C-alpha cells in the first residue's frame, strides 16, 4: 500500500488506530458473517425481502451521538437497537462489511472504517450476534469507496432489477429527489412520492408509517430517509409490506455518472455528506411534482 501518496494527517490517523483496531478485533473473538454487496443484492433479488441498513449514522444514534441530519433521541436509539438485534421473517439487516474487511477500499475509506470500529467497539460488541448472518449495508454504495470500479456499470443495471416493473412508493427527504434528472427509476411501472422532513424525520414517524401502510399495499416501498428509514423498513415488514432502505443510491449513481473523484454536491439534491441542502434554490420539474402524493413536512 502506497501510504506515502496520502496526506500526513490521514497516515497518522491510520497508524493511530492500527494497533487498537487489531486489539479490539481480537478481543471481539469472532468475525461476524457479512455477505458481500453482490451477495446481498443477489439475496434481495431472489427473496424479495425487506432491508434495513446500518452505517456510522445509525450506530452513532445507538451511541447517543447525533449530527446535523439527525439528532439523538431515546426513541430512535432504542428502536435502532431493536431492529439490529431482532430477526423477523422476510427482513434482513445490513451492516458495513468494511468495518471488518477493507479489501478494495480506497485508503481514506479504510482509515475511516478502522477508526470507526475502534470508536463504536462497545456497542458493536454488545449488539452484534455471532450466530446471525448479516448483509452489506454498502450494497447501495457501489462506486466512490472502491479502488476498482470496473463493475459499476453492470452493478447499477443489476440493482435496478429490484424495482423493475414494480409499482413504487418512494419515501424520501424533502430535497432528496431520488431519480430526478437521471434514469435510476426509468424501469418502474409507476412511482409515487411521500416527502418528509430533510432532517429529524423520526419526529413524523407515526404519520410516515401510516401513510406508507395506506399507500404501499401490494407495492414496493423504497426508503431514503436516514436512520428513520432503517426503522421504517422493519416496522413495515411486520405489517406485511415490502420495504427497502436504499439510502444513498441516487447520489452514488450521480457521482458515478459524472466520474467524481470525491464527494461533491449534486445540483438540486440534498447531499448531507458535503453539507449541501438546496432549500433556497429554484427547482422545477413537472414529472417530479406530479409524483408527490403526500407531504409530511
C-alpha positions as CSV (number, residue, x, y, z in Angstrom):
1,X,0.0,0.0,0.0
2,X,1.5,3.4,-1.1
3,X,0.5,5.3,2.0
4,X,3.1,8.0,1.1
5,X,0.6,9.3,-1.6
6,X,-1.8,10.4,1.1
7,X,-1.8,13.4,3.4
8,X,0.3,13.1,6.6
9,X,-2.8,13.6,8.8
10,X,-4.5,10.6,7.2
11,X,-1.4,8.4,7.5
12,X,-1.1,9.4,11.2
13,X,-4.8,8.5,11.8
14,X,-4.2,5.1,10.2
15,X,-1.3,4.3,12.4
16,X,-3.0,5.8,15.4
17,X,-5.8,3.2,15.1
18,X,-3.8,0.3,13.7
19,X,-2.9,-1.4,17.0
20,X,-6.2,-0.5,18.6
21,X,-8.2,-2.0,15.7
22,X,-6.3,-5.2,15.7
23,X,-6.5,-5.5,19.5
24,X,-10.3,-4.9,19.5
25,X,-10.8,-7.3,16.6
26,X,-9.0,-9.9,18.6
27,X,-11.0,-9.1,21.8
28,X,-14.3,-9.5,19.9
29,X,-13.3,-13.1,19.4
30,X,-15.0,-13.7,16.1
31,X,-15.7,-12.0,12.7
32,X,-19.4,-11.6,12.1
33,X,-20.8,-13.3,9.0
34,X,-21.4,-10.5,6.5
35,X,-22.3,-11.2,2.9
36,X,-20.6,-9.1,0.2
37,X,-22.5,-6.3,-1.6
38,X,-23.0,-8.5,-4.6
39,X,-24.2,-11.4,-2.5
40,X,-26.5,-9.1,-0.7
41,X,-28.0,-7.8,-3.9
42,X,-28.5,-11.4,-5.2
43,X,-30.2,-12.3,-2.0
44,X,-32.6,-9.4,-2.2
45,X,-33.4,-10.2,-5.9
46,X,-34.0,-13.8,-5.1
47,X,-36.1,-13.4,-2.0
48,X,-37.8,-10.0,-2.4
49,X,-37.0,-9.3,1.2
50,X,-37.2,-6.1,3.1
51,X,-33.9,-4.4,4.1
52,X,-32.7,-2.2,7.0
53,X,-29.3,-0.7,6.7
54,X,-26.8,0.4,9.4
55,X,-23.9,2.8,8.8
56,X,-22.0,5.0,11.1
57,X,-25.0,7.3,11.5
58,X,-27.3,4.6,12.8
59,X,-24.6,3.2,15.1
60,X,-23.9,6.8,16.3
61,X,-27.6,7.2,17.4
62,X,-27.2,4.0,19.4
63,X,-24.1,5.5,20.9
64,X,-26.2,8.6,21.8
65,X,-24.5,10.8,19.3
66,X,-26.4,12.8,16.7
67,X,-25.4,15.1,13.8
68,X,-26.9,17.9,11.7
69,X,-29.0,15.4,9.7
70,X,-30.5,13.5,12.7
71,X,-30.3,14.4,16.4
72,X,-30.1,11.8,19.1
73,X,-33.4,10.8,20.6
74,X,-34.0,7.9,23.0
75,X,-36.9,6.5,21.0
76,X,-34.8,6.3,17.8
77,X,-31.9,4.8,19.6
78,X,-34.0,2.1,21.3
79,X,-35.7,1.4,18.0
80,X,-32.4,1.0,16.1
81,X,-31.2,-1.4,18.8
82,X,-34.4,-3.4,18.4
83,X,-34.1,-3.7,14.6
84,X,-30.4,-4.6,14.9
85,X,-31.0,-7.5,17.3
86,X,-34.4,-8.9,16.4
87,X,-34.8,-11.2,13.5
88,X,-38.2,-11.3,11.7
89,X,-39.2,-13.2,8.6
90,X,-38.5,-11.8,5.1
91,X,-36.3,-9.0,6.5
92,X,-32.5,-8.6,6.5
93,X,-30.2,-6.4,8.5
94,X,-27.3,-4.8,6.7
95,X,-24.1,-3.5,8.3
96,X,-21.0,-2.2,6.7
97,X,-18.8,-5.1,5.7
98,X,-16.0,-2.5,5.6
99,X,-15.8,-2.5,9.4
100,X,-14.3,-5.9,9.3
101,X,-12.9,-6.2,5.7
102,X,-11.3,-3.3,3.9
103,X,-10.4,-5.2,0.7
104,X,-10.6,-3.0,-2.4
105,X,-11.4,0.2,-0.4
106,X,-9.6,3.4,-1.2
107,X,-7.2,4.4,1.6
108,X,-9.5,7.1,3.1
109,X,-12.3,4.6,3.5
110,X,-10.0,2.0,5.0
111,X,-8.9,4.5,7.6
112,X,-12.4,5.7,8.3
113,X,-13.8,2.3,9.0
114,X,-10.9,1.1,11.1
115,X,-11.1,4.2,13.2
116,X,-14.9,3.9,13.4
117,X,-14.7,0.3,14.6
118,X,-12.5,1.4,17.5
119,X,-14.9,4.3,18.4
120,X,-18.0,2.1,18.2
121,X,-16.5,-1.1,19.5
122,X,-18.6,-1.3,22.7
123,X,-21.9,-1.0,21.0
124,X,-20.8,-3.4,18.2
125,X,-19.7,-6.0,20.7
126,X,-23.0,-5.6,22.7
127,X,-25.4,-5.7,19.7
128,X,-23.9,-7.9,17.0
129,X,-24.6,-11.6,17.3
130,X,-22.1,-14.3,16.4
131,X,-24.9,-16.7,15.2
132,X,-26.5,-14.1,12.8
133,X,-25.9,-13.7,9.1
134,X,-25.7,-10.0,8.2
135,X,-25.6,-8.4,4.8
136,X,-23.6,-5.5,3.4
137,X,-25.1,-2.0,4.0
138,X,-22.9,-0.7,1.2
139,X,-24.8,-2.6,-1.5
140,X,-26.2,0.9,-2.3
141,X,-22.7,2.5,-2.2
142,X,-21.2,0.8,-5.3
143,X,-18.8,3.5,-6.7
144,X,-16.9,6.1,-4.7
145,X,-15.5,4.0,-1.8
146,X,-13.7,1.5,-4.1
147,X,-10.4,1.3,-5.8
148,X,-11.5,-1.0,-8.6
149,X,-14.7,0.5,-10.2
150,X,-14.8,-1.8,-13.2
151,X,-18.1,-3.4,-12.3
152,X,-20.1,-0.2,-11.6
153,X,-21.9,-0.1,-14.9
154,X,-23.1,-3.7,-14.6
155,X,-23.8,-3.3,-10.9
156,X,-26.2,-0.4,-11.4
157,X,-28.2,-2.3,-14.0
158,X,-28.4,-5.2,-11.6
159,X,-29.6,-3.1,-8.7
160,X,-32.3,-1.6,-10.9
161,X,-33.8,-5.1,-11.2
162,X,-35.1,-4.7,-7.6
163,X,-37.8,-2.3,-8.8
164,X,-38.1,-3.5,-12.4
165,X,-41.7,-3.1,-13.5
166,X,-42.8,-2.5,-9.8
167,X,-45.2,0.0,-8.5
168,X,-43.2,2.1,-6.2
169,X,-43.9,4.3,-3.1
170,X,-40.7,6.3,-2.5
171,X,-40.4,7.9,0.9
172,X,-37.6,10.5,0.9
173,X,-36.4,13.7,2.4
174,X,-37.9,16.9,1.1
175,X,-34.8,17.8,-1.0
176,X,-33.5,14.3,-1.8
177,X,-35.2,14.0,-5.2
178,X,-34.1,10.5,-6.0
179,X,-34.2,9.6,-9.6
180,X,-34.8,13.2,-10.7
181,X,-32.8,14.1,-13.8
182,X,-31.4,10.6,-14.2
183,X,-32.7,7.2,-15.3
184,X,-32.5,5.4,-11.9
185,X,-36.2,4.6,-11.9
186,X,-36.8,4.5,-15.7
187,X,-37.9,0.9,-15.5
188,X,-40.6,1.1,-12.8
189,X,-44.3,0.6,-13.6
190,X,-45.3,3.7,-11.5
191,X,-43.8,5.9,-8.9
192,X,-45.4,8.0,-6.1
193,X,-43.5,10.1,-3.6
194,X,-44.1,10.8,0.1
195,X,-42.0,13.8,1.1
196,X,-40.7,14.0,4.7
197,X,-38.5,16.5,6.6
198,X,-34.9,16.7,5.4
199,X,-33.7,16.3,9.0
200,X,-35.0,14.6,12.1
201,X,-37.7,12.8,10.1
202,X,-38.3,10.4,13.1
203,X,-40.4,13.3,14.6
204,X,-43.0,12.4,12.0
205,X,-42.5,8.6,12.4
206,X,-46.1,7.6,13.1
207,X,-47.5,9.8,10.3
208,X,-45.0,8.4,7.8
209,X,-45.7,4.8,8.9
210,X,-49.5,5.3,8.5
211,X,-49.1,6.8,5.0
212,X,-46.8,4.1,3.9
213,X,-49.3,1.4,5.0
214,X,-52.1,3.3,3.3
215,X,-50.4,3.7,0.0
216,X,-47.9,0.8,-0.1
217,X,-50.1,-2.3,-0.1
218,X,-49.0,-4.6,-3.0
219,X,-46.3,-2.1,-3.9
220,X,-42.6,-1.8,-3.2
221,X,-41.8,0.8,-0.6
222,X,-38.4,2.4,-1.2
223,X,-37.0,4.4,1.7
224,X,-34.3,7.1,1.6
225,X,-34.7,8.8,5.0
226,X,-31.5,8.2,7.0
227,X,-31.9,6.5,10.3
228,X,-35.6,6.7,10.2
229,X,-35.6,4.5,7.1
230,X,-33.8,1.7,8.9
231,X,-36.6,1.5,11.5
232,X,-39.5,2.0,9.0
233,X,-38.3,-0.9,6.8
234,X,-38.5,-3.2,9.9
235,X,-42.0,-1.9,11.0
236,X,-43.4,-2.1,7.5
237,X,-42.2,-5.6,7.1
238,X,-44.0,-6.6,10.3
239,X,-47.2,-5.1,8.8
240,X,-46.9,-7.2,5.7
241,X,-45.3,-4.7,3.3
242,X,-42.1,-5.0,1.2
243,X,-39.8,-2.1,2.2
244,X,-36.2,-1.5,1.3
245,X,-33.9,1.2,2.7
246,X,-31.9,2.3,-0.4
247,X,-30.0,5.0,1.3
248,X,-27.6,7.0,-0.9
249,X,-28.1,5.0,-4.1
250,X,-29.2,8.1,-6.1
251,X,-26.2,10.3,-5.0
252,X,-23.8,7.4,-5.6
253,X,-25.3,7.0,-9.1
254,X,-24.9,10.7,-9.7
255,X,-21.2,10.5,-8.7
256,X,-20.7,7.6,-10.9
257,X,-22.3,9.3,-13.9
258,X,-20.1,12.4,-13.6
259,X,-16.9,10.3,-12.8
260,X,-16.5,12.1,-9.4
261,X,-13.2,11.5,-7.6
262,X,-14.5,12.5,-4.2
263,X,-17.8,13.5,-2.6
264,X,-19.3,16.5,-4.4
265,X,-22.6,18.4,-4.3
266,X,-25.2,17.5,-6.9
267,X,-27.2,20.5,-8.0
268,X,-30.8,20.4,-6.7
269,X,-30.3,17.4,-4.4
270,X,-29.6,17.2,-0.7
271,X,-26.1,15.8,-0.2
272,X,-25.7,15.6,3.6
273,X,-22.1,14.3,3.4
274,X,-20.9,17.6,1.9
275,X,-23.3,19.8,3.8
276,X,-25.3,20.8,0.7
277,X,-29.0,21.5,1.2
278,X,-30.6,23.2,-1.9
279,X,-33.6,24.6,0.1
280,X,-33.3,28.1,-1.2
281,X,-32.8,27.2,-4.9
282,X,-35.5,27.4,-7.5
283,X,-36.4,23.8,-8.6
284,X,-38.9,23.0,-11.3
285,X,-39.7,19.5,-12.6
286,X,-43.2,18.7,-13.6
287,X,-42.9,15.0,-13.6
288,X,-41.4,15.1,-10.1
289,X,-44.1,17.4,-8.8
290,X,-46.8,15.1,-10.2
291,X,-45.3,12.1,-8.4
292,X,-45.7,13.7,-5.0
293,X,-48.9,12.4,-3.3
294,X,-48.2,13.3,0.4
295,X,-46.2,16.0,2.1
296,X,-45.4,15.4,5.8
297,X,-43.3,18.5,6.5
